[in-house]
Amino acid sequence: MEMNQSKIVIKNLNFSYKEKLAIRGLNLEVPANEILAVFGPANSGITTLLRSLNRLGDLIPEARVEGEILIDGKNIYAPDVNVTELRRRVGMVFDVPTTLPMSIFDNIALGPRMGKRSKVAVTEMVENALRMAALWDEVKDRLNTPAARLSGGQQQRLCIARVLALEPEVILLDRPCSALDPVSTAKIEDSLRELKEHFTIIIAPHTVQQAARLADKAAFILMGSLIETGPVEKIFADPKDKRTSDYITGRFG
Amino acid sequence: MKASPKTTQRIAKVLIWSSAVLVIVILLAIIFYILIKGIPQINWQFLTEIPRNMGRSGGISSTIVGTLLLTLVAVIIATPFGIGTAFYLTEYTREGRITRIIRFSAESLAGIPSIVYGLFGYIFFVTYLHLGGSVLSGGLTLAIMILPTIIRTSEESIRAVPRLYREVCFSLGGTKWQTITRAVFPSALPGIANGIILSIGRCVAETAAVILTAGSALRMPGSLLSPTRTMAVHFYILAREGISMEKAFGTAALLIILIFLINVVFNMLVNRYVAKGR
C-alpha cells in the first residue's frame, strides 16, 4: 500500500437526528496506517461522526445521512453495501469499557463466531488479538473467567482485542480512555502506536493532550463542522483558525 | 408543633421495621401451621399411592403427577409465545398503537379472575374443540392465564439490558438475530426465568380454572387427553367436602414443599448459567 493514500474520504457529510443537524457539510480525508485524532468540545458531533463510519448510526430510527463516505473508494452508504460486513471492516471501541457478561475468551470470540469462522480459526484469532492488544500475558491463564472481573483498563484493552479479532481495516475509538487512570491510558496509547502499522485508526481523544501525544493527523470539529485539519504538529503549534487555538489553549471547551 | 427530624427519623424507622416484621411473622405463621399439621401425614404411601375412597385413604400420587403435567404443559406452551411477544415489543417494533394494544391486552388479561379463564377454557377447549376435561385443556387454559405474567416480566428484563450491549454486538458485525440471541437474551435470562417461576407458582396453586378444564378425576392420567386432578384441587375438595382434613393438610404441606423445591432447582439452573459470565 502506498503511504499517505487516503483510506477514508468523507464528502459533504450531513447527519441529522429528527430536526437536529449533528454534522454539517463535513469533508475529511483519513490516510491509511496513521492515527487521526478528531477532537472538539462535547456535543460537537464527534461520536456521531465515528458512528456514521461503521453505520452504527443506522440503529437510530430518526437518523438521516446525506453525502458520501468512501472507504477504499467505495461509498459505504451505497444500497448494495452489506452493513454487517462493513462493521467487521470498521471496528469500534466505545467510551465505557463494555465487556459482555461472558468469559474473556467468549467476549473476544464473539465477532469471529458471528462471522461463522471455524472453531480452530476462532481460537487462533483470540490469541492473536490478545497479543496485539498486549493483554495476552495478563489473561492467558484465565481465559474462561468472566471478563467483568478484569480491571477497567484491562477491560478496555479487551474491547480493543475484541475489535482486533474481527481483523478489521479501520479502528474507531470513541474517547476510549475517558474512564481510565493514567497508567492504563498510557498502556492503551502504546498499543495504538504499534497497531497503526496495520490499521487505520481514528480516535476521539478525551483530552487535547492525548491528541497531541498520539496522533499523526488531527481534525478540530465544532458544532458539527470541520474547522481545520492537518498534521498534528501543525495544528497544535500553529493553528490557522482562531477557534482552534482558543480551544487548544483552553479558552473554551 | 413540628417534630424534630430526629423524632421523625425514629418514627419512620419503627414503622418500616414493624411492617416488615408483621408481614414476615404472618407469612411464616401460615407456612409453619400448615407444615406442622401436614408433614406428619406425608410418608412413602402418601407419595406413591393413588387416592382411595374419595381421598379419605391412600395417597395423592395421581394428583402430584397431574399437577406436574398440567404445569409443564402450560409453561411449555406459554413460555415461547410470551418471550416471543416480549422480544417483538422491545426489539422489533417501535412504540405505537400496536404495542399499546398488546400491552393493554396483556395487562387486562392479568387482572381477570382465574374462574373466567376456566369458563373460557371450558367453552373453547373442553366443549368446542372436544378436548374434554383433560390435561391438555387445563394446560392450555393455564398457558393463557400465565401469558401476561411472562410477557411483562420478560419485557421488563429485556428492556433492562444495557443499550451498549446491543451496540457492541452490532458493532462486531452481528445481525439483529445474533445480537438478540448472543447479547440480549443471556443478559435478560435471570429476569425471564423469574417470570417463569412466578407462573409455575400460579399454575401449581390454581384451582378454579383447573376444575373446569382438567376435571377432578382421581386416577393416574394416562395421556394428555385424560382428565386429572391437581393437588390444589384435591386439597380444595378434601377440605370443602369435609372428606379428610388430615389428608388436606398433608396435600397443602406437600404443595408448599413442591413450590419451594421448584424455586430452588430453577434458581440453581439459572445461577449456574449466569455464573459463567459474572
Interface residues (C-beta under 8 A of the other chain):
Chain A: N54 L56 L59 P61 T84 E85 R87 R88 G91 M92 F94 V96 T98 L100 P101 M102 S103 D106 L110 G111 M114 G115 P146 A147 A148 C159 R162 V163 L166
Chain B: R94 P162 L164 Y165 R166 E167 V168 C169 F170 S171 L172 G173 G174 T175 Q178 R182 A183 P186 S187 V274 K276 G277 R278
